[in-house]
């Protein structure tokens, strides 16, 4: 499985961005996809996750501002990020699970300026 993340960039605080993660290769039975992020000097943290059955969860810091969604026909998961804050600045990584195997995308940088 290969994961290709895109959509990062530089925005002002309060603005929005949408990240995309497209899966290719052996995508059958990918039952879990998620976004993580890692800010400079900090540990990687879960931002949002979505199971193939539709169960969604969010990290506390993004609840009410970020929305994860999945388009199965395109094997793509999205992260809509609204009301961005400076503390959302990080490299965002796409993550997928297929059984006990996990896969990571290359990361896309989101920078929020005040």
C-alpha positions as CSV (number, residue, x, y, z in Angstrom):
1,X,0.0,0.0,0.0
2,X,1.3,3.4,-0.9
3,X,-0.2,6.6,0.6
4,X,0.2,9.9,-1.1
5,X,-0.7,13.0,1.1
6,X,-1.3,16.4,-0.4
7,X,-2.9,19.7,0.4
8,X,-0.6,21.3,2.9
9,X,0.6,24.9,2.7
10,X,0.9,28.2,4.5
11,X,-2.3,29.9,5.7
12,X,-3.3,32.6,8.1
13,X,-4.9,31.8,11.5
14,X,-8.6,31.3,11.1
15,X,-8.4,30.0,7.5
16,X,-9.0,26.5,6.2
17,X,-7.2,23.8,4.4
18,X,-8.2,20.4,3.1
19,X,-5.7,17.6,3.1
20,X,-6.0,14.5,0.9
21,X,-4.5,11.1,1.2
22,X,-4.8,8.7,-1.7
23,X,-4.1,5.0,-1.3
24,X,-2.8,2.8,-4.1
25,X,-1.5,-0.7,-4.4
26,X,-3.0,-3.5,-2.4
27,X,-5.8,-1.5,-0.9
28,X,-8.2,-4.3,-0.3
29,X,-9.2,-4.7,3.4
30,X,-7.8,-1.3,4.5
31,X,-10.2,-0.9,7.4
32,X,-8.6,2.1,9.1
33,X,-7.2,5.4,7.9
34,X,-6.1,8.3,10.0
35,X,-4.2,11.5,10.1
36,X,-1.4,12.2,12.5
37,X,0.7,15.2,13.0
38,X,4.1,16.1,14.4
39,X,5.1,19.6,15.4
40,X,8.7,20.5,15.9
41,X,10.0,19.1,19.1
42,X,6.9,17.2,19.9
43,X,5.7,13.6,19.6
44,X,3.5,12.5,16.7
45,X,-0.1,12.7,17.8
46,X,-3.4,11.4,16.4
47,X,-5.5,14.0,14.7
48,X,-8.4,12.0,13.4
49,X,-9.3,8.5,12.4
50,X,-12.0,6.7,10.4
51,X,-12.9,3.1,10.2
52,X,-14.4,1.5,7.1
53,X,-17.6,1.0,9.1
54,X,-17.8,4.7,9.6
55,X,-16.6,5.1,13.2
56,X,-14.7,8.4,13.6
57,X,-12.7,9.9,16.4
58,X,-10.7,13.1,16.8
59,X,-8.0,14.4,19.0
60,X,-9.2,16.7,21.7
61,X,-7.4,19.7,20.3
62,X,-9.1,19.6,16.9
63,X,-12.7,18.6,17.9
64,X,-15.2,20.9,16.3
65,X,-12.7,22.3,13.9
66,X,-11.5,19.4,11.8
67,X,-13.5,16.8,9.9
68,X,-12.2,13.5,8.5
69,X,-14.0,11.8,5.7
70,X,-13.4,9.0,3.3
71,X,-14.3,8.5,-0.3
72,X,-14.1,4.8,-0.9
73,X,-14.5,4.9,-4.6
74,X,-11.3,7.0,-4.9
75,X,-9.5,5.2,-2.0
76,X,-9.0,8.7,-0.5
77,X,-9.4,10.1,2.9
78,X,-9.7,13.8,3.5
79,X,-9.1,16.1,6.5
80,X,-11.0,19.4,6.3
81,X,-9.3,21.8,8.7
82,X,-11.2,24.9,9.7
83,X,-10.4,27.7,12.1
84,X,-6.8,26.9,11.9
85,X,-4.6,28.0,14.8
86,X,-0.8,28.5,15.0
87,X,-0.6,25.4,17.2
88,X,-1.9,23.4,14.3
89,X,1.4,24.0,12.5
90,X,2.9,20.5,11.9
91,X,3.8,17.9,9.4
92,X,0.6,15.9,8.8
93,X,0.9,12.2,8.0
94,X,-1.6,9.8,6.5
95,X,-1.8,6.4,8.2
96,X,-3.6,3.2,7.2
97,X,-4.0,-0.2,8.6
98,X,-4.7,-3.4,6.8
99,X,-5.0,-6.2,9.2
100,X,-1.9,-6.0,11.4
101,X,0.1,-4.1,8.8
102,X,0.4,-0.4,9.0
103,X,1.4,2.1,6.3
104,X,2.5,5.8,6.4
105,X,2.5,8.5,3.8
106,X,5.3,10.9,3.4
107,X,3.8,13.8,5.2
108,X,2.6,17.3,4.2
109,X,3.5,20.5,5.9
110,X,0.9,22.8,7.3
111,X,2.1,26.2,8.5
112,X,-0.3,28.5,10.2
113,X,0.8,32.1,10.7
114,X,-0.8,34.7,13.0
